[in-house]
């Protein structure tokens, strides 16, 4: 006979497994923070203190994921699963956009939350009641893969630098932004460059997720876990961005991926009930891509003998600059003009 007492955790065991069920439970209710924020600001466009707190809570969701990923450095199947769920929680804002675009293309007749929330609640139940299998997937530090990921990332960084520089010009107006973008497109949309860029981005996704999966077996300090968390976020972000541009816009809808497409014009990111999800998606995307590059630089500096204290200080300065760039771009995308 099946011994039910061995297959179903006791109440005490369930309580001890809160690092497993908390990340998917929090992710399940992420959309409703954005819905509540939009409900408060849609009447006259003003952001009340209550609305600001709701938006801050939406940004706190990935921050909670990062905290949970950092809190336990133990090695074991249950600890590894908890860390991976926490890393997935960090990617919640961009994953919500990715899911929403695909549900829209599939013509799903219900609100996204009716699909999103049950899926995460099911994952929470699965993580809580399923006994983790013994894991022998130790951190093997695959040096060739790590080097290849870094080299490819350095090449992709050239495109990222122009892309973010272009978005900063939105502070001068959509026309200035569009004029600079057209010049850049002559290069990165050329028949030779664009396929190589897409291949490099997909290579970053595949290798980055492989590295994150292996390294998540063993915990680490804040910078190490931040590098993993930002990498997981960016992997989903890149897939979602490629899907939105090549599948949704160019193939499915046949529309131009211009300023109006990016900012949800004419309604805008804040006032549109669907596009509000793009606000944390874009803001964290900019911050994480720059801070992730800073994490890679920190690893290189440590490998070349720089003192850990100085390397960490360099990383913190880079993360601060990434926050400022993200803030400036989001202000431009939501209507601020320097004129």
Secondary structure, 3 states (H helix, E strand, C coil): CCCHHHHCCCHHHHHHCHHHHHHHHHHHCHHHHHHHHHHHHCCCCCCCHHHHHHHHHHHHHHHHHHHHHHHCCCCCHHHHHHHHHHHHHHCHHHHHHHHHHHHHHHCCCCCCHHHHHHHHHHHHHHHHHCCCCCCCCCCCCCHHHHHHHHHHHHHHHHHHHHHHHHHHHHHHCHHHHHHHHHHHHHHHCCCCHHHHHHHHHHHHHHHHHHHHHHHCCCCCCHHHHHHHHHHHHHHHHHHHHHHHHHHHHHHHHCCCCCHHHHHCCCCCCCCCCCCCHHHHHHHHHHHHHHHHHHHHHHHHHHHCCCCHHHHHHHHHHHHHHHHHHHHHHHHHHCCCCCC
